[in-house]
Amino acid sequence: MALTYRFETPKYPGNILYVNLITGYSCTNDCLFCSRPRTKKDIGKPNIYEKKAGSFLYLSKSPTVEEVMCSIDSEIKEDDQEIAIIGLGEPLIYLPKVVEVIRIVKEKYDIKTRIDTNGLVKCLYENPTEILEKSGLDEIRISLNAVNEEEYNLLCRPKVNNAFPNLIGFIKECANSDIDTYVSFIVGFEAVKRTEDEFRQFALSLGIKQDNIILRDYIRPID
């Protein structure tokens, strides 16, 4: 039940410390392409995310800020270049806790901070972009995956109301903030009918820089 973990691939260097504070793989989406465990019987079964992390990421309760910082303090290395709040699920369900962790990290360490999110935080909290910007967050990566509400609802199956409009609003706000903002799209999944160029053009229309558009290859779940 790791609060912090690492993995290293040719694409991702080993000098990133990942932070997990998500209870029970919680998420505000139920994406068709995601291999996140969704029921109690799935807990402990092999999945692509925990295999990559080399750690069991299920938490029976969300840790306190003090517990997260204790794990960061014990695991951070001198050559680390980034602390990334990700986990397995949606970290911004816990926005106040995430913001406090970022604030403390920025006070203690000269290191970049990043969040990977599905971007539905505006469905849960008011003014999340302003709050994250004031915390000192350096980079955010938002999983977009669709170019309109119908396709988003089909692919990502949100559990909150007005998901797509709030997602688009959040992306635009982040793009206009001091936070370096990326958006990503899943490609190679059979339910996705759009071309890569269509994804890029839509991201550009939201104010995302060309170099900040990520196309993620679909990875099939472990049988």
N, C-alpha and C positions, 0 to 999 in steps of 0.2 A: 504494500500500500504506500507507494512512493509519493512524497510531496515534491521532490525534485528528482530529475533523472537526466540522462544524456543518451544520445545516439550519434553515430558518425557514419556518413555515407559519402560517396564522391561529390554529391550535391550539397550536403550539409556538413559543415566542419564540426569537430568535436569540442570546440571552445564556446559552445552555447549551453547554458544551464536552463533547462526547462522546468517550469513550475506548474504543479497540479493542485488545484484547490476545489475541484468539482465533486459534489456529493453524488454517488451512485450513477455516474455517467450522464447526469442530467443535461438536457438540451431543450431548446425552444423549437427545434425542428425535428423531423423524423425522415431525413433524406433517403430516397430510394437507393442511392449509391453508397451510403455509409455502412461500414461494418461494425459500428459501435454496438456493444451488447445492449439489448433492449428489455430483456426480462431477467428475473432472478435465475432462471435455469441456464441463461447464457453466461452468467458471471463465472469466470475462471476458464471458460473455453478459449482456445487460441483465436486471436484476431490480429489483423495486420498491424494495428497501432501498437498494441502492447508487445508484439513480437519485435517491432522496430525499436521500441523504447527499451526492451529488455527488462521491463518492470511491470508489476501488477498495479494498475492505476485506479482500481476501484477504491473509493473512500466511503465508509459507512456514515461519516459526517464531514461537513466542510471544516477544515482546520481553522484555528484562530490565526490572526495576523502574527502573533508571537510564535506560533508553531511553524508557520511558513518561513518567517525570518530566521528562526533557529536552523531550519534545514538549509536555507540559502547560505547562511554564515558558515555552516560546517562543510558545505559542498563546493562553494565558489573557489575558483583557482585564479592565480595571478594573471594568467594569459587568457582568461575568459573575455570575450568581446561582446557578449549579449546575454541578457536574461529574458527569456520568452515565456509568457504566461499563456499556456495552452491547455494541457491536460487532455482528457477524453470526454468531450461534451462541450458545453458553452460556458466559458469563464466569466462573461459579463453578466450572467445571472447574479453574480456576486460583486457588482460594480463597486460598492463602498469599500469592500475588503480589498479588491484589486487595486483601487486607487491608493489606499493606505500602504499597501506593499510597495507600489511604485514610488511613492513619496519617500519611504524609508530607504529603499534601495538607492535612490538618487542622492540622498543625504550621506549615505555610507560609502558608496562605491562610484567610481568614475567609469560607468558602464552603460551601454545602450540598453533600452527596455523596449519590448515588443509585445503585442497581443495578437493572437489569431482568434477570429470571432466570426459568427454568422451574421453579425451586424443588426440583430433585432433588438438591441438594447433600448432603443427609443420606445419600444412597446412596453418596457418595464420601468424606465426611469425618465425623468425630465432633464433636459440639457446635458446628456451624457458626453457630447463632444467637448463642451466647455469644461466639464469636470475632468475628463481625461487629459485635456490639453494643460490644465492648471497643475495636474499631478506631475507633469514632466515626461509623459509618455513620448517616446521618440518615433515609434513606427507602429502602424496597425495594418493587418492583413485581413480583408473582409471577403468571405466566401459569398459570391454573388450568384453565379451559375445559370442565370436566365436573363432574358432581355425584356420580359413582360410579366405581368402578374399571373396570367393564366399558366404559363409555362413554369413559373416559379412555384406556384401552389401544387402543380402536378409533380414536380421533381423533388421539392424540398418539404412538402407537407407540413407547413408551420402549425404550431399549436397555439398561436396567439393571433389576435385580430389585427387586420390591416398591416400584415407583415411586410408585404412588398413596398407599399408607399413609405412606411417607416424606414425600411432598409435603404431605399433610394435617398430619402432625406438625410439619413445618417452618413451615407457615402459622400454626398455633396458637402455636408458640413465638415467632415473630416478633410476632404480635398481642399477646402478653403481655410483650414486651420494650419498650425505649425507642425502638426503630426504628419510624418511621411506616410502617405496613404496608398496601399496596394489593394487591388481587387483580384479575385481568382475565379476561374471557371473550370468545371470538370469537363474533360474531353475523352472520347473513346467509350462513353457509356451509351448503351443502346437507346435509352429514352431521350437522349439529347440530339436534336435534329439540326441545330444551328452550326454554321461554319465558324472556324476560328476567326475569320475576318469580321463576321457579324458580332462576335463577342468583343473584339477589339474596338470596333466602331462604337458600340454601345458604351463601353467603359470610357472612351475618349469623350463622349457626349456628356458624361457625368463630371468631367473635369479631372479624370485620372491621367497621369502622364503615360506615354507610350511604354516606357521602360518599367512601369509599375503595374503592368497587366500580366498576370500569371495564368498560364494554361496548365492545369494539373491532369496528368494521365490517370485514368480510372484504373484502380487496382482491384482485382477480383478478391472476394473474401476467401479466407482459408476454409477448405472443405472439412 
